[in-house]
């Protein structure tokens, strides 16, 4: 059951506070977005895979829900989408406006809650939501997403996950990540099933076994080789998906809230 309006407001306030800290550390600059223009289906990186799942978005109305500083708005526009973007943080929205201005692009970007976007019902073709849902009350945001999506519209998500109880115990012994809010946490399998209500999962892949961030922390830099090892391992040993730390999925809105319980069992 979803929490009440007062509790949702408290969650939003917590996110606004967290995001203000995040925004204070951002130095907006032009980034090369070529990797997101036409990424392959077998990419080892979750964000590239999310952009792959978009398909042809020319002329489609795409909502970047939880757009942050607008890093994904730029490649969405470059790919020909009619983009709208919303984030709870006024500071991050200001950074997004700066980013668009530097890129010579325009799109409506505003500060607001994901629980009540203010958009017309059935007005959006695709909701593109990168690392947002784990901050929010899932039933509330899911119903807003379903409301704004057209019949047969698509939701694409990238989210941190934690399915393994053992890994959860080990992670609890480590220091909490910086710049986290009270409410955010990696999604459980049951929470993902909750996200799926009213949708049909069309594509699903798991990414990043726990050794990836550990090794990169030791190396002090990104390692494509380590990501490749993780990807190959997950492809050849699907049972290890229970230890994955990220999931990317494309889901299509259904008329009725059907749930396929096995969708989150293994990578597609």
C-alpha positions in Angstrom: 0.0 0.0 0.0 1.3 3.4 -0.8 2.1 5.9 1.9 0.0 9.0 2.5 0.5 12.5 1.0 2.3 13.8 4.1 4.8 10.9 4.1 5.4 11.4 0.3 6.1 15.1 1.0 8.7 14.1 3.7 10.4 11.8 1.2 10.5 14.6 -1.3 12.1 16.9 1.2 14.7 14.3 2.0 15.5 14.1 -1.7 15.7 17.8 -2.1 18.2 18.0 0.7 20.3 15.2 -0.7 20.2 16.6 -4.2 21.3 20.0 -3.0 24.5 18.4 -1.8 24.9 16.5 -5.1 24.3 19.6 -7.1 27.0 21.6 -5.2 29.6 19.1 -6.4 28.6 19.2 -10.1 30.7 21.1 -12.6 28.5 21.3 -15.7 30.5 20.8 -19.0 29.9 19.5 -22.5 30.2 15.7 -22.7 30.6 13.5 -25.6 27.3 11.6 -26.0 28.2 9.5 -29.1 28.2 6.3 -27.1 24.4 6.8 -26.5 23.4 7.5 -30.1 23.3 3.8 -31.2 24.7 1.5 -28.6 24.7 -2.3 -29.3 22.5 -4.8 -27.6 25.5 -6.5 -26.1 27.0 -3.5 -24.5 28.6 -4.2 -21.1 27.3 -0.9 -19.6 23.8 -0.5 -18.2 23.2 3.1 -19.3 24.2 2.3 -22.8 21.8 -0.6 -22.7 19.0 1.6 -21.5 19.6 3.9 -24.5 19.7 0.8 -26.8 16.2 -0.2 -25.5 14.8 3.2 -26.5 14.9 2.2 -30.2 13.8 4.9 -32.7 12.5 7.9 -30.7 12.2 10.4 -33.5 9.1 12.5 -32.9 8.2 10.5 -29.7 7.4 12.3 -26.5 9.9 11.1 -23.9 9.8 12.1 -20.2 13.1 12.0 -18.4 11.8 11.3 -15.0 14.3 12.3 -12.3 16.5 14.0 -14.9 19.1 15.2 -12.4 21.6 17.6 -14.0 20.3 16.8 -17.5 23.1 14.5 -18.6 20.6 12.1 -20.4 18.4 14.9 -21.7 21.1 15.9 -24.2 21.5 12.5 -26.0 17.7 12.1 -25.9 17.4 15.3 -27.8 20.2 14.4 -30.1 18.3 11.2 -31.0 15.3 13.2 -32.1 13.0 12.8 -29.2 10.5 15.4 -28.0 11.9 15.6 -24.5 10.4 16.8 -21.2 12.3 16.5 -18.0 11.5 16.8 -14.3 13.5 16.5 -11.1 12.7 17.2 -7.5 15.8 19.4 -7.0 15.7 23.1 -8.1 19.5 23.1 -8.0 19.8 20.1 -10.3 17.2 21.5 -12.6 19.3 24.8 -12.8 22.3 22.7 -13.7 20.3 20.9 -16.4 19.3 24.3 -17.9 22.9 25.3 -18.0 23.9 22.0 -19.7 21.3 22.5 -22.4 22.3 26.1 -23.0 26.0 25.0 -23.3 24.9 22.3 -25.8 22.7 24.7 -27.8 19.6 22.7 -27.1 16.2 23.4 -25.6 13.7 21.3 -23.7 11.1 21.9 -21.0 12.9 21.1 -17.7 11.2 21.9 -14.4 11.4 21.1 -10.6 8.6 19.0 -9.3 7.6 15.7 -7.7 7.5 12.4 -9.6 4.4 11.6 -7.7 2.4 14.4 -9.4 4.1 15.6 -12.6 1.3 17.8 -13.7 1.3 16.3 -17.2 -1.8 15.3 -19.0 -3.0 11.7 -18.8 -1.8 9.4 -21.6 0.4 12.1 -23.1 3.8 10.4 -23.0 5.2 7.7 -25.3 8.2 6.7 -23.2 9.2 7.3 -19.6 13.0 7.1 -19.2 13.8 6.7 -15.5 17.5 6.3 -14.6 18.3 5.5 -11.0 15.2 7.2 -9.6 12.7 4.6 -8.3 14.9 3.3 -5.5 14.5 6.8 -3.9 10.7 6.8 -4.0 7.5 5.1 -2.8 7.0 2.6 -5.6 3.2 2.3 -5.8 2.7 6.0 -5.9 5.3 6.7 -8.6 4.3 3.7 -10.6 0.7 4.9 -10.8 1.8 8.3 -11.9 3.9 6.8 -14.6 1.0 4.6 -15.8 -1.2 7.7 -15.8 1.0 9.8 -18.1 1.9 7.0 -20.4 -0.2 6.4 -23.6 -1.8 3.0 -24.1 1.0 0.7 -24.9 3.6 3.3 -23.8 7.0 2.2 -22.5 8.8 2.6 -19.2 12.6 2.1 -19.3 14.4 1.9 -15.9 17.9 1.5 -14.6 18.1 0.7 -10.9 20.4 -0.6 -8.2 19.2 -3.9 -6.8 20.1 -6.2 -4.0 18.7 -9.7 -4.1 21.2 -11.6 -2.1 20.7 -11.6 1.7 24.4 -12.6 2.1 25.5 -9.6 0.1 23.1 -7.4 2.0 24.7 -8.5 5.3 28.2 -7.9 4.0 27.2 -4.5 2.6 25.7 -3.5 6.0 29.2 -3.9 7.5 30.6 -1.3 5.2 30.3 2.5 5.6 27.1 4.0 4.1 27.7 5.7 0.7 27.9 9.5 0.8 25.1 11.7 -0.3 22.3 9.2 0.3 18.9 10.1 1.7 17.0 8.3 4.5 14.6 6.5 2.2 16.8 5.3 -0.7 18.0 1.7 -0.9 18.7 -0.9 -3.7 15.5 -2.5 -4.8 14.5 -6.0 -3.7 13.0 -8.6 -6.0 9.6 -8.0 -4.4 9.9 -4.2 -5.1 10.6 -4.9 -8.7 7.6 -7.1 -9.0 5.6 -4.1 -7.5 7.1 -1.8 -10.2 5.9 -4.3 -12.9 2.2 -4.2 -11.9 0.4 -2.9 -14.9 3.3 -3.5 -17.2 4.8 -6.3 -19.3 8.5 -6.8 -19.1 9.9 -6.9 -22.7 13.6 -6.8 -22.1 15.7 -7.3 -18.9 19.4 -7.5 -18.1 21.4 -7.6 -15.0 24.8 -5.8 -14.6 27.8 -5.4 -12.3 28.6 -8.1 -9.9 29.8 -6.8 -6.5 33.5 -7.2 -7.3 33.4 -4.5 -10.0 33.1 -1.5 -7.6 35.5 -3.1 -5.2 38.2 -3.6 -7.8 37.7 -0.1 -9.3 38.0 1.4 -5.8 41.3 -0.4 -5.4 42.5 0.7 -8.8 41.2 4.2 -8.3 39.8 4.3 -11.8 37.2 2.8 -14.2 38.2 -0.6 -15.6 36.5 -1.8 -18.8 38.1 -5.2 -18.4 36.5 -5.7 -15.0 33.1 -4.7 -16.4 33.7 -7.2 -19.3 34.5 -10.0 -16.8 31.3 -9.3 -14.9 29.2 -9.2 -18.0 30.5 -12.5 -19.4 30.0 -14.1 -16.0 26.4 -13.0 -15.8 25.7 -14.2 -19.3 27.1 -17.6 -18.8 26.0 -18.2 -15.2 22.5 -16.7 -15.0 22.0 -18.0 -11.4 24.6 -15.4 -10.4 22.1 -12.7 -11.3 21.0 -12.8 -7.7 24.3 -11.1 -6.9 24.0 -8.4 -9.6 23.9 -4.8 -8.3 22.1 -3.2 -11.3 19.2 -4.0 -13.5 17.9 -2.4 -16.7 14.5 -3.2 -18.1 12.0 -2.1 -20.7 8.3 -2.5 -19.8 5.2 -1.8 -21.8 2.1 -0.4 -20.2 -0.8 -2.9 -20.1 -4.5 -2.1 -19.8 -4.8 -4.3 -16.7 -2.4 -4.7 -13.7 -1.0 -8.1 -14.6 2.2 -9.3 -13.0 4.4 -12.1 -14.4 6.2 -13.3 -11.2 9.1 -14.9 -13.0 10.2 -11.9 -15.0 12.8 -10.9 -12.4 14.2 -14.4 -11.9 17.0 -14.4 -14.5 18.5 -12.0 -17.1 16.9 -12.1 -20.5 
